[in-house]
Structures are given as structure tokens and as C-alpha cells.
Amino acid sequence: MEDMKLYDIDSGELCELIDSKRIELRNKNEDYKKLRNQVCEIKENYPNVLALIEDNEVENLNKEECKILQKLLSLYSRMMDYEDREIFFLGARENYFYFKNLGILK
């Protein structure tokens, strides 16, 4: 992806830029990959939990599935921490370029 400046792009391009950071995490961050693999494993092994999360289909979950659902939500939360950090630093970098472009920073 070419080097875009956040202050010059529309919301669709911003979403693409954020998605590119998620893809970068998947490809380069080992901890994030492990979390993502655990999520995929849960989705494959627990169809009732998958139906609830992805299709909003309410099933009666047994005790084990309830614990797995809690674990899945925890994994999603940890993944979001990585994503939020990447987006924060993306914004900080772009802030620097924006201030430099305005002449505030030399």
C-alpha cells in the first residue's frame, strides 16, 4: 500500500489502512498469531459457540461451552489490545506528519 496520510483520506481508505495493520499483525506478530490460532481452533471445535458469536443464533450452551465462550471473549479482548496499540501508533505517526506538514514541527 502506498504511503497515505490519514489527514488526506476518506473513511473508506481509513478502514483499509486499519485493516492493513490487522493483516500486518497476523503476518508478523507471533503472540497475535497464537491468539488468532486459538480463536480458530475454538470456532472449529465448538459449533454452538460459533453459531452464537457469528450468526447470533441462540443455542443452549452446556457448562463446557459457556467456559469456552468466556475464553473466546478473553482471546478477542487480548487481540483487540494488540490492534488498538497498532492503531494508536499509526495515529501518532500520522500526527507527526500532519504537524510537520503544517510547519509546527521542523
Secondary structure as UniProt FT lines:
FT   HELIX           6..8
FT   HELIX           11..28
FT   HELIX           30..45
FT   HELIX           47..55
FT   HELIX           63..102
//
